[in-house]
Amino acid sequence: MLTERLSLDRLRLEDHQFITELLNSEGWIKFIGDRYVHSEEEAKAYIGNILDSQNIYYWVVKTKNGDIPIGIISFLKRSYLEHFDIGFAFLPRFHGQGYAYEAASKTLDMVRAESKYNPVLATTVPANINSIRLLAKLGLHFEKEIEVGGENLHIYSSIKAEP
């Protein structure tokens, strides 16, 4: 997929160095959690698990000029959610430049074209204010709070719930 400034390519084993850096970034650890991926082998195993699943899709977001990996967009079916969930994570040096919005909105346009993926959900921890702002900008609405594994999560939906 292409946007004005970005290319979104399916995750590949060759992305292992980027995945190691992203999964160990401060924001990932703080808001998503430590995945204990610190070596090339661990990164390749992590990617392999994603590639082997029929319900997990990851796109590596790269700059068009320079082909530099800057983040990921994920689209997956979580066991505790009824519908697919969109997610995003970007390296800290690329925050605040509109890249996450550009990549996530392109992905949402693509998946919304297939009715089987509607509504699209998103999850975040309540403290992740930047993600919450982005979800609102993408047109997702707070639906409810749930507890998963002892952690409170906010669920957002592309369809606004009736009052």
VMD Tcl script that builds the backbone (N, CA, C; Angstrom):
set m [mol new atoms 489]
animate dup $m
set s [atomselect $m all]
$s set {name element resname resid chain x y z} {
  {N N MET 1 A 0.861 -1.182 0.000}
  {CA C MET 1 A 0.000 0.000 0.000}
  {C C MET 1 A 0.896 1.231 0.000}
  {N N LEU 2 A 0.405 2.254 -0.636}
  {CA C LEU 2 A 1.147 3.507 -0.690}
  {C C LEU 2 A 0.280 4.662 -0.219}
  {N N THR 3 A 0.902 5.604 0.465}
  {CA C THR 3 A 0.267 6.860 0.822}
  {C C THR 3 A 1.118 7.968 0.206}
  {N N GLU 4 A 0.794 9.179 0.534}
  {CA C GLU 4 A 1.563 10.299 -0.019}
  {C C GLU 4 A 3.049 10.220 0.350}
  {N N ARG 5 A 3.331 9.864 1.608}
  {CA C ARG 5 A 4.728 9.860 2.070}
  {C C ARG 5 A 5.274 8.496 2.447}
  {N N LEU 6 A 4.422 7.470 2.441}
  {CA C LEU 6 A 4.794 6.184 3.027}
  {C C LEU 6 A 4.495 5.009 2.123}
  {N N SER 7 A 5.197 3.910 2.394}
  {CA C SER 7 A 4.817 2.616 1.824}
  {C C SER 7 A 4.560 1.677 2.996}
  {N N LEU 8 A 3.563 0.825 2.835}
  {CA C LEU 8 A 3.218 -0.168 3.845}
  {C C LEU 8 A 3.375 -1.533 3.211}
  {N N ASP 9 A 4.347 -2.280 3.709}
  {CA C ASP 9 A 4.664 -3.592 3.158}
  {C C ASP 9 A 4.446 -4.648 4.227}
  {N N ARG 10 A 3.972 -5.818 3.811}
  {CA C ARG 10 A 3.765 -6.912 4.767}
  {C C ARG 10 A 5.076 -7.233 5.478}
  {N N LEU 11 A 4.976 -7.539 6.740}
  {CA C LEU 11 A 6.115 -7.906 7.569}
  {C C LEU 11 A 6.809 -9.124 6.978}
  {N N ARG 12 A 8.154 -9.102 7.001}
  {CA C ARG 12 A 8.965 -10.218 6.495}
  {C C ARG 12 A 10.052 -10.555 7.519}
  {N N LEU 13 A 10.605 -11.742 7.437}
  {CA C LEU 13 A 11.692 -12.127 8.338}
  {C C LEU 13 A 12.862 -11.151 8.254}
  {N N GLU 14 A 13.064 -10.571 7.082}
  {CA C GLU 14 A 14.164 -9.628 6.885}
  {C C GLU 14 A 13.995 -8.346 7.709}
  {N N ASP 15 A 12.827 -8.141 8.283}
  {CA C ASP 15 A 12.571 -6.954 9.108}
  {C C ASP 15 A 12.999 -7.154 10.562}
  {N N HIS 16 A 13.733 -8.199 10.862}
  {CA C HIS 16 A 14.040 -8.558 12.246}
  {C C HIS 16 A 14.793 -7.464 13.007}
  {N N GLN 17 A 15.716 -6.754 12.375}
  {CA C GLN 17 A 16.447 -5.702 13.099}
  {C C GLN 17 A 15.503 -4.566 13.500}
  {N N PHE 18 A 14.653 -4.162 12.572}
  {CA C PHE 18 A 13.692 -3.109 12.871}
  {C C PHE 18 A 12.736 -3.550 13.983}
  {N N ILE 19 A 12.234 -4.777 13.909}
  {CA C ILE 19 A 11.302 -5.286 14.919}
  {C C ILE 19 A 11.972 -5.318 16.295}
  {N N THR 20 A 13.222 -5.713 16.344}
  {CA C THR 20 A 13.942 -5.714 17.625}
  {C C THR 20 A 14.006 -4.307 18.197}
  {N N GLU 21 A 14.337 -3.326 17.363}
  {CA C GLU 21 A 14.405 -1.942 17.829}
  {C C GLU 21 A 13.034 -1.451 18.300}
  {N N LEU 22 A 11.995 -1.702 17.516}
  {CA C LEU 22 A 10.657 -1.221 17.855}
  {C C LEU 22 A 10.142 -1.851 19.147}
  {N N LEU 23 A 10.273 -3.162 19.275}
  {CA C LEU 23 A 9.750 -3.862 20.448}
  {C C LEU 23 A 10.484 -3.503 21.736}
  {N N ASN 24 A 11.650 -2.907 21.610}
  {CA C ASN 24 A 12.409 -2.490 22.777}
  {C C ASN 24 A 12.409 -0.981 22.972}
  {N N SER 25 A 11.577 -0.273 22.214}
  {CA C SER 25 A 11.470 1.174 22.388}
  {C C SER 25 A 10.664 1.474 23.649}
  {N N GLU 26 A 10.886 2.649 24.203}
  {CA C GLU 26 A 10.252 3.023 25.468}
  {C C GLU 26 A 8.726 2.952 25.390}
  {N N GLY 27 A 8.146 3.479 24.321}
  {CA C GLY 27 A 6.686 3.477 24.179}
  {C C GLY 27 A 6.111 2.073 24.086}
  {N N TRP 28 A 6.785 1.188 23.345}
  {CA C TRP 28 A 6.295 -0.187 23.217}
  {C C TRP 28 A 6.295 -0.858 24.588}
  {N N ILE 29 A 7.418 -0.748 25.296}
  {CA C ILE 29 A 7.528 -1.384 26.611}
  {C C ILE 29 A 6.471 -0.813 27.558}
  {N N LYS 30 A 6.301 0.503 27.554}
  {CA C LYS 30 A 5.393 1.159 28.496}
  {C C LYS 30 A 3.926 0.851 28.205}
  {N N PHE 31 A 3.525 0.906 26.948}
  {CA C PHE 31 A 2.100 0.821 26.616}
  {C C PHE 31 A 1.659 -0.538 26.056}
  {N N ILE 32 A 2.574 -1.304 25.526}
  {CA C ILE 32 A 2.199 -2.596 24.937}
  {C C ILE 32 A 2.736 -3.737 25.785}
  {N N GLY 33 A 3.958 -3.596 26.238}
  {CA C GLY 33 A 4.533 -4.604 27.122}
  {C C GLY 33 A 5.773 -5.249 26.532}
  {N N ASP 34 A 6.633 -5.694 27.402}
  {CA C ASP 34 A 7.888 -6.313 26.996}
  {C C ASP 34 A 7.611 -7.655 26.330}
  {N N ARG 35 A 8.105 -7.833 25.141}
  {CA C ARG 35 A 7.946 -9.099 24.417}
  {C C ARG 35 A 9.203 -9.959 24.510}
  {N N TYR 36 A 10.229 -9.476 25.227}
  {CA C TYR 36 A 11.458 -10.218 25.453}
  {C C TYR 36 A 12.098 -10.668 24.145}
  {N N VAL 37 A 12.170 -9.730 23.227}
  {CA C VAL 37 A 12.790 -9.962 21.925}
  {C C VAL 37 A 14.053 -9.110 21.886}
  {N N HIS 38 A 15.217 -9.773 22.052}
  {CA C HIS 38 A 16.472 -9.021 22.154}
  {C C HIS 38 A 17.538 -9.507 21.175}
  {N N SER 39 A 17.305 -10.616 20.518}
  {CA C SER 39 A 18.300 -11.156 19.593}
  {C C SER 39 A 17.679 -11.352 18.216}
  {N N GLU 40 A 18.539 -11.591 17.239}
  {CA C GLU 40 A 18.059 -11.857 15.880}
  {C C GLU 40 A 17.160 -13.093 15.864}
  {N N GLU 41 A 17.549 -14.119 16.592}
  {CA C GLU 41 A 16.762 -15.362 16.625}
  {C C GLU 41 A 15.385 -15.120 17.241}
  {N N GLU 42 A 15.349 -14.361 18.343}
  {CA C GLU 42 A 14.076 -14.068 19.005}
  {C C GLU 42 A 13.180 -13.222 18.103}
  {N N ALA 43 A 13.772 -12.273 17.393}
  {CA C ALA 43 A 12.990 -11.429 16.478}
  {C C ALA 43 A 12.431 -12.258 15.332}
  {N N LYS 44 A 13.237 -13.132 14.785}
  {CA C LYS 44 A 12.762 -13.988 13.685}
  {C C LYS 44 A 11.666 -14.940 14.161}
  {N N ALA 45 A 11.781 -15.448 15.386}
  {CA C ALA 45 A 10.734 -16.314 15.937}
  {C C ALA 45 A 9.449 -15.519 16.144}
  {N N TYR 46 A 9.566 -14.296 16.652}
  {CA C TYR 46 A 8.410 -13.415 16.854}
  {C C TYR 46 A 7.707 -13.156 15.516}
  {N N ILE 47 A 8.482 -12.808 14.504}
  {CA C ILE 47 A 7.926 -12.554 13.169}
  {C C ILE 47 A 7.317 -13.836 12.609}
  {N N GLY 48 A 8.000 -14.958 12.800}
  {CA C GLY 48 A 7.486 -16.240 12.308}
  {C C GLY 48 A 6.123 -16.563 12.880}
  {N N ASN 49 A 5.916 -16.297 14.162}
  {CA C ASN 49 A 4.608 -16.534 14.781}
  {C C ASN 49 A 3.529 -15.661 14.147}
  {N N ILE 50 A 3.870 -14.432 13.829}
  {CA C ILE 50 A 2.917 -13.535 13.162}
  {C C ILE 50 A 2.590 -14.059 11.774}
  {N N LEU 51 A 3.623 -14.424 11.031}
  {CA C LEU 51 A 3.427 -14.882 9.653}
  {C C LEU 51 A 2.672 -16.206 9.585}
  {N N ASP 52 A 2.798 -17.023 10.623}
  {CA C ASP 52 A 2.124 -18.328 10.638}
  {C C ASP 52 A 0.652 -18.229 11.023}
  {N N SER 53 A 0.224 -17.088 11.540}
  {CA C SER 53 A -1.163 -16.941 11.983}
  {C C SER 53 A -2.042 -16.433 10.845}
  {N N GLN 54 A -3.241 -16.973 10.762}
  {CA C GLN 54 A -4.192 -16.513 9.747}
  {C C GLN 54 A -5.010 -15.326 10.228}
  {N N ASN 55 A -4.831 -14.930 11.494}
  {CA C ASN 55 A -5.615 -13.830 12.044}
  {C C ASN 55 A -4.764 -12.650 12.500}
  {N N ILE 56 A -3.519 -12.600 12.039}
  {CA C ILE 56 A -2.628 -11.500 12.394}
  {C C ILE 56 A -1.970 -10.972 11.131}
  {N N TYR 57 A -2.085 -9.667 10.924}
  {CA C TYR 57 A -1.461 -9.007 9.781}
  {C C TYR 57 A -0.649 -7.823 10.297}
  {N N TYR 58 A 0.594 -7.751 9.891}
  {CA C TYR 58 A 1.459 -6.621 10.241}
  {C C TYR 58 A 1.989 -6.011 8.943}
  {N N TRP 59 A 1.940 -4.694 8.883}
  {CA C TRP 59 A 2.562 -3.962 7.784}
  {C C TRP 59 A 3.680 -3.109 8.363}
  {N N VAL 60 A 4.843 -3.163 7.753}
  {CA C VAL 60 A 5.944 -2.291 8.136}
  {C C VAL 60 A 5.771 -0.993 7.372}
  {N N VAL 61 A 5.742 0.094 8.112}
  {CA C VAL 61 A 5.584 1.422 7.519}
  {C C VAL 61 A 6.970 1.974 7.256}
  {N N LYS 62 A 7.196 2.368 5.997}
  {CA C LYS 62 A 8.496 2.909 5.597}
  {C C LYS 62 A 8.301 4.245 4.901}
  {N N THR 63 A 9.316 5.088 5.024}
  {CA C THR 63 A 9.290 6.347 4.278}
  {C C THR 63 A 9.504 6.014 2.807}
  {N N LYS 64 A 8.789 6.718 1.935}
  {CA C LYS 64 A 8.970 6.497 0.497}
  {C C LYS 64 A 10.366 6.936 0.065}
  {N N ASN 65 A 10.793 8.080 0.584}
  {CA C ASN 65 A 12.123 8.566 0.213}
  {C C ASN 65 A 13.126 8.045 1.233}
  {N N GLY 66 A 13.806 7.011 0.874}
  {CA C GLY 66 A 14.785 6.431 1.768}
  {C C GLY 66 A 14.452 5.030 2.212}
  {N N ASP 67 A 13.199 4.630 2.072}
  {CA C ASP 67 A 12.800 3.258 2.405}
  {C C ASP 67 A 13.207 2.879 3.835}
  {N N ILE 68 A 13.035 3.838 4.762}
  {CA C ILE 68 A 13.425 3.641 6.153}
  {C C ILE 68 A 12.221 3.137 6.947}
  {N N PRO 69 A 12.339 1.974 7.639}
  {CA C PRO 69 A 11.232 1.502 8.470}
  {C C PRO 69 A 11.058 2.407 9.683}
  {N N ILE 70 A 9.818 2.862 9.892}
  {CA C ILE 70 A 9.563 3.812 10.979}
  {C C ILE 70 A 8.493 3.328 11.960}
  {N N GLY 71 A 7.698 2.330 11.569}
  {CA C GLY 71 A 6.640 1.858 12.450}
  {C C GLY 71 A 5.924 0.654 11.869}
  {N N ILE 72 A 4.897 0.236 12.578}
  {CA C ILE 72 A 4.062 -0.874 12.104}
  {C C ILE 72 A 2.589 -0.517 12.283}
  {N N ILE 73 A 1.788 -1.126 11.436}
  {CA C ILE 73 A 0.342 -1.153 11.596}
  {C C ILE 73 A -0.016 -2.623 11.731}
  {N N SER 74 A -0.801 -2.946 12.746}
  {CA C SER 74 A -1.231 -4.332 12.923}
  {C C SER 74 A -2.748 -4.405 12.772}
  {N N PHE 75 A -3.204 -5.558 12.355}
  {CA C PHE 75 A -4.634 -5.829 12.223}
  {C C PHE 75 A -4.810 -7.279 12.609}
  {N N LEU 76 A -5.446 -7.509 13.758}
  {CA C LEU 76 A -5.511 -8.868 14.256}
  {C C LEU 76 A -6.795 -9.150 15.007}
  {N N LYS 77 A -7.078 -10.427 15.083}
  {CA C LYS 77 A -8.250 -10.902 15.819}
  {C C LYS 77 A -7.772 -11.394 17.175}
  {N N ARG 78 A -8.115 -10.625 18.206}
  {CA C ARG 78 A -7.737 -10.993 19.570}
  {C C ARG 78 A -8.788 -11.943 20.136}
  {N N SER 79 A -8.358 -12.869 20.954}
  {CA C SER 79 A -9.279 -13.872 21.503}
  {C C SER 79 A -10.372 -13.236 22.359}
  {N N TYR 80 A -10.113 -12.111 22.973}
  {CA C TYR 80 A -11.086 -11.479 23.862}
  {C C TYR 80 A -11.949 -10.416 23.176}
  {N N LEU 81 A -11.808 -10.275 21.861}
  {CA C LEU 81 A -12.634 -9.317 21.115}
  {C C LEU 81 A -13.439 -10.030 20.039}
  {N N GLU 82 A -14.614 -9.509 19.779}
  {CA C GLU 82 A -15.488 -10.115 18.773}
  {C C GLU 82 A -15.033 -9.792 17.345}
  {N N HIS 83 A -14.388 -8.643 17.161}
  {CA C HIS 83 A -13.987 -8.193 15.826}
  {C C HIS 83 A -12.484 -7.922 15.781}
  {N N PHE 84 A -11.971 -7.719 14.576}
  {CA C PHE 84 A -10.552 -7.423 14.390}
  {C C PHE 84 A -10.194 -6.073 14.999}
  {N N ASP 85 A -8.937 -5.964 15.391}
  {CA C ASP 85 A -8.401 -4.820 16.129}
  {C C ASP 85 A -7.242 -4.211 15.321}
  {N N ILE 86 A -7.261 -2.894 15.135}
  {CA C ILE 86 A -6.144 -2.214 14.478}
  {C C ILE 86 A -5.220 -1.652 15.544}
  {N N GLY 87 A -3.940 -1.719 15.276}
  {CA C GLY 87 A -2.952 -1.182 16.201}
  {C C GLY 87 A -1.847 -0.490 15.435}
  {N N PHE 88 A -1.044 0.258 16.146}
  {CA C PHE 88 A 0.060 0.986 15.516}
  {C C PHE 88 A 1.136 1.241 16.552}
  {N N ALA 89 A 2.357 1.270 16.081}
  {CA C ALA 89 A 3.500 1.602 16.932}
  {C C ALA 89 A 4.588 2.158 16.023}
  {N N PHE 90 A 5.206 3.238 16.485}
  {CA C PHE 90 A 6.237 3.905 15.690}
  {C C PHE 90 A 7.449 4.186 16.553}
  {N N LEU 91 A 8.610 4.194 15.929}
  {CA C LEU 91 A 9.822 4.545 16.647}
  {C C LEU 91 A 9.699 5.974 17.159}
  {N N PRO 92 A 10.218 6.245 18.347}
  {CA C PRO 92 A 10.034 7.569 18.965}
  {C C PRO 92 A 10.457 8.746 18.096}
  {N N ARG 93 A 11.518 8.605 17.329}
  {CA C ARG 93 A 11.989 9.740 16.516}
  {C C ARG 93 A 11.034 10.087 15.372}
  {N N PHE 94 A 10.001 9.265 15.156}
  {CA C PHE 94 A 9.036 9.545 14.095}
  {C C PHE 94 A 7.661 9.921 14.638}
  {N N HIS 95 A 7.567 10.132 15.946}
  {CA C HIS 95 A 6.306 10.566 16.560}
  {C C HIS 95 A 6.016 12.019 16.189}
  {N N GLY 96 A 4.744 12.371 16.182}
  {CA C GLY 96 A 4.332 13.753 16.008}
  {C C GLY 96 A 4.468 14.309 14.607}
  {N N GLN 97 A 4.635 13.445 13.614}
  {CA C GLN 97 A 4.803 13.901 12.237}
  {C C GLN 97 A 3.645 13.470 11.335}
  {N N GLY 98 A 2.612 12.882 11.938}
  {CA C GLY 98 A 1.442 12.478 11.167}
  {C C GLY 98 A 1.578 11.139 10.462}
  {N N TYR 99 A 2.680 10.448 10.661}
  {CA C TYR 99 A 2.882 9.171 9.979}
  {C C TYR 99 A 1.887 8.105 10.445}
  {N N ALA 100 A 1.644 8.026 11.743}
  {CA C ALA 100 A 0.726 7.003 12.261}
  {C C ALA 100 A -0.675 7.222 11.705}
  {N N TYR 101 A -1.122 8.467 11.677}
  {CA C TYR 101 A -2.448 8.760 11.125}
  {C C TYR 101 A -2.499 8.381 9.640}
  {N N GLU 102 A -1.500 8.772 8.903}
  {CA C GLU 102 A -1.472 8.505 7.454}
  {C C GLU 102 A -1.517 7.001 7.174}
  {N N ALA 103 A -0.714 6.236 7.887}
  {CA C ALA 103 A -0.650 4.789 7.664}
  {C C ALA 103 A -1.903 4.080 8.179}
  {N N ALA 104 A -2.377 4.467 9.363}
  {CA C ALA 104 A -3.556 3.806 9.936}
  {C C ALA 104 A -4.810 4.128 9.137}
  {N N SER 105 A -4.953 5.363 8.656}
  {CA C SER 105 A -6.154 5.700 7.886}
  {C C SER 105 A -6.166 4.956 6.552}
  {N N LYS 106 A -4.999 4.767 5.939}
  {CA C LYS 106 A -4.923 3.996 4.694}
  {C C LYS 106 A -5.317 2.538 4.957}
  {N N THR 107 A -4.833 1.987 6.065}
  {CA C THR 107 A -5.167 0.606 6.415}
  {C C THR 107 A -6.655 0.474 6.713}
  {N N LEU 108 A -7.206 1.420 7.459}
  {CA C LEU 108 A -8.649 1.390 7.752}
  {C C LEU 108 A -9.468 1.454 6.472}
  {N N ASP 109 A -9.079 2.299 5.537}
  {CA C ASP 109 A -9.797 2.375 4.256}
  {C C ASP 109 A -9.800 1.014 3.568}
  {N N MET 110 A -8.659 0.337 3.591}
  {CA C MET 110 A -8.542 -0.959 2.929}
  {C C MET 110 A -9.425 -2.006 3.608}
  {N N VAL 111 A -9.356 -2.111 4.943}
  {CA C VAL 111 A -10.103 -3.175 5.616}
  {C C VAL 111 A -11.597 -2.872 5.676}
  {N N ARG 112 A -11.967 -1.605 5.729}
  {CA C ARG 112 A -13.391 -1.260 5.749}
  {C C ARG 112 A -14.073 -1.586 4.430}
  {N N ALA 113 A -13.303 -1.717 3.365}
  {CA C ALA 113 A -13.870 -2.070 2.068}
  {C C ALA 113 A -14.414 -3.500 2.073}
  {N N GLU 114 A -13.981 -4.297 3.041}
  {CA C GLU 114 A -14.477 -5.666 3.177}
  {C C GLU 114 A -15.410 -5.715 4.382}
  {N N SER 115 A -16.676 -5.954 4.139}
  {CA C SER 115 A -17.677 -5.890 5.204}
  {C C SER 115 A -17.417 -6.876 6.341}
  {N N LYS 116 A -16.705 -7.949 6.071}
  {CA C LYS 116 A -16.446 -8.929 7.128}
  {C C LYS 116 A -15.586 -8.354 8.249}
  {N N TYR 117 A -14.934 -7.220 8.006}
  {CA C TYR 117 A -14.093 -6.606 9.031}
  {C C TYR 117 A -14.772 -5.439 9.747}
  {N N ASN 118 A -16.055 -5.254 9.527}
  {CA C ASN 118 A -16.746 -4.142 10.180}
  {C C ASN 118 A -17.578 -4.654 11.346}
  {N N PRO 119 A -17.521 -4.001 12.483}
  {CA C PRO 119 A -16.712 -2.828 12.770}
  {C C PRO 119 A -15.259 -3.199 13.027}
  {N N VAL 120 A -14.396 -2.202 12.968}
  {CA C VAL 120 A -12.994 -2.355 13.349}
  {C C VAL 120 A -12.865 -1.838 14.775}
  {N N LEU 121 A -12.149 -2.589 15.601}
  {CA C LEU 121 A -11.934 -2.192 16.985}
  {C C LEU 121 A -10.482 -1.755 17.179}
  {N N ALA 122 A -10.219 -1.150 18.315}
  {CA C ALA 122 A -8.862 -0.810 18.736}
  {C C ALA 122 A -8.826 -0.893 20.250}
  {N N THR 123 A -7.677 -1.284 20.788}
  {CA C THR 123 A -7.520 -1.353 22.233}
  {C C THR 123 A -6.321 -0.512 22.642}
  {N N THR 124 A -6.426 0.068 23.817}
  {CA C THR 124 A -5.295 0.789 24.384}
  {C C THR 124 A -5.441 0.846 25.893}
  {N N VAL 125 A -4.334 1.049 26.551}
  {CA C VAL 125 A -4.398 1.279 27.986}
  {C C VAL 125 A -4.852 2.720 28.203}
  {N N PRO 126 A -5.603 2.990 29.262}
  {CA C PRO 126 A -6.137 4.335 29.492}
  {C C PRO 126 A -5.077 5.433 29.562}
  {N N ALA 127 A -3.856 5.103 29.932}
  {CA C ALA 127 A -2.796 6.107 30.067}
  {C C ALA 127 A -2.169 6.511 28.737}
  {N N ASN 128 A -2.477 5.796 27.665}
  {CA C ASN 128 A -1.839 6.089 26.379}
  {C C ASN 128 A -2.608 7.201 25.652}
  {N N ILE 129 A -2.427 8.404 26.122}
  {CA C ILE 129 A -3.165 9.567 25.632}
  {C C ILE 129 A -2.938 9.808 24.139}
  {N N ASN 130 A -1.700 9.641 23.671}
  {CA C ASN 130 A -1.428 9.877 22.247}
  {C C ASN 130 A -2.185 8.895 21.357}
  {N N SER 131 A -2.265 7.637 21.757}
  {CA C SER 131 A -3.035 6.664 20.978}
  {C C SER 131 A -4.514 6.984 21.003}
  {N N ILE 132 A -5.006 7.406 22.154}
  {CA C ILE 132 A -6.425 7.761 22.270}
  {C C ILE 132 A -6.756 8.929 21.347}
  {N N ARG 133 A -5.885 9.927 21.307}
  {CA C ARG 133 A -6.091 11.064 20.389}
  {C C ARG 133 A -6.101 10.612 18.935}
  {N N LEU 134 A -5.176 9.723 18.592}
  {CA C LEU 134 A -5.116 9.231 17.217}
  {C C LEU 134 A -6.360 8.418 16.870}
  {N N LEU 135 A -6.825 7.587 17.790}
  {CA C LEU 135 A -8.035 6.801 17.532}
  {C C LEU 135 A -9.232 7.719 17.275}
  {N N ALA 136 A -9.340 8.793 18.054}
  {CA C ALA 136 A -10.428 9.757 17.837}
  {C C ALA 136 A -10.285 10.428 16.475}
  {N N LYS 137 A -9.074 10.797 16.110}
  {CA C LYS 137 A -8.837 11.437 14.807}
  {C C LYS 137 A -9.181 10.483 13.660}
  {N N LEU 138 A -8.984 9.188 13.894}
  {CA C LEU 138 A -9.309 8.169 12.891}
  {C C LEU 138 A -10.807 7.876 12.832}
  {N N GLY 139 A -11.575 8.463 13.750}
  {CA C GLY 139 A -13.019 8.268 13.760}
  {C C GLY 139 A -13.488 7.112 14.608}
  {N N LEU 140 A -12.633 6.566 15.454}
  {CA C LEU 140 A -13.051 5.501 16.356}
  {C C LEU 140 A -13.577 6.113 17.647}
  {N N HIS 141 A -14.539 5.457 18.247}
  {CA C HIS 141 A -15.240 5.972 19.423}
  {C C HIS 141 A -15.056 5.016 20.596}
  {N N PHE 142 A -14.903 5.601 21.793}
  {CA C PHE 142 A -14.795 4.782 22.998}
  {C C PHE 142 A -16.063 3.949 23.132}
  {N N GLU 143 A -15.870 2.656 23.365}
  {CA C GLU 143 A -17.001 1.753 23.516}
  {C C GLU 143 A -17.151 1.276 24.956}
  {N N LYS 144 A -16.056 0.785 25.535}
  {CA C LYS 144 A -16.138 0.248 26.894}
  {C C LYS 144 A -14.743 -0.005 27.439}
  {N N GLU 145 A -14.709 -0.292 28.734}
  {CA C GLU 145 A -13.475 -0.704 29.386}
  {C C GLU 145 A -13.621 -2.171 29.773}
  {N N ILE 146 A -12.560 -2.932 29.539}
  {CA C ILE 146 A -12.567 -4.343 29.925}
  {C C ILE 146 A -11.282 -4.629 30.694}
  {N N GLU 147 A -11.259 -5.762 31.365}
  {CA C GLU 147 A -10.048 -6.207 32.039}
  {C C GLU 147 A -9.556 -7.485 31.371}
  {N N VAL 148 A -8.281 -7.475 30.998}
  {CA C VAL 148 A -7.667 -8.641 30.365}
  {C C VAL 148 A -6.343 -8.898 31.072}
  {N N GLY 149 A -6.217 -10.067 31.649}
  {CA C GLY 149 A -4.981 -10.414 32.333}
  {C C GLY 149 A -4.612 -9.460 33.443}
  {N N GLY 150 A -5.602 -8.941 34.140}
  {CA C GLY 150 A -5.361 -8.028 35.242}
  {C C GLY 150 A -5.093 -6.594 34.822}
  {N N GLU 151 A -5.216 -6.299 33.541}
  {CA C GLU 151 A -4.962 -4.945 33.037}
  {C C GLU 151 A -6.249 -4.361 32.453}
  {N N ASN 152 A -6.537 -3.111 32.781}
  {CA C ASN 152 A -7.693 -2.421 32.201}
  {C C ASN 152 A -7.349 -1.936 30.800}
  {N N LEU 153 A -8.235 -2.225 29.866}
  {CA C LEU 153 A -8.064 -1.785 28.480}
  {C C LEU 153 A -9.294 -1.022 28.040}
  {N N HIS 154 A -9.092 0.013 27.261}
  {CA C HIS 154 A -10.193 0.728 26.631}
  {C C HIS 154 A -10.376 0.180 25.227}
  {N N ILE 155 A -11.633 -0.070 24.885}
  {CA C ILE 155 A -11.984 -0.587 23.565}
  {C C ILE 155 A -12.639 0.552 22.782}
  {N N TYR 156 A -12.156 0.743 21.563}
  {CA C TYR 156 A -12.707 1.748 20.659}
  {C C TYR 156 A -13.275 1.017 19.451}
  {N N SER 157 A -14.279 1.622 18.814}
  {CA C SER 157 A -14.942 0.996 17.684}
  {C C SER 157 A -15.147 1.996 16.563}
  {N N SER 158 A -15.113 1.477 15.340}
  {CA C SER 158 A -15.380 2.332 14.176}
  {C C SER 158 A -16.863 2.647 14.045}
  {N N ILE 159 A -17.697 1.956 14.812}
  {CA C ILE 159 A -19.139 2.221 14.812}
  {C C ILE 159 A -19.507 2.770 16.168}
  {N N LYS 160 A -20.140 3.925 16.188}
  {CA C LYS 160 A -20.513 4.548 17.450}
  {C C LYS 160 A -21.687 3.784 18.074}
  {N N ALA 161 A -21.518 3.425 19.336}
  {CA C ALA 161 A -22.562 2.685 20.053}
  {C C ALA 161 A -23.779 3.579 20.292}
  {N N GLU 162 A -24.933 2.966 20.237}
  {CA C GLU 162 A -26.176 3.689 20.512}
  {C C GLU 162 A -26.277 3.929 22.010}
  {N N PRO 163 A -26.735 5.125 22.429}
  {CA C PRO 163 A -26.839 5.399 23.867}
  {C C PRO 163 A -27.944 4.599 24.530}
}
mol reanalyze $m
mol bondsrecalc $m
mol representation Tube
mol addrep $m
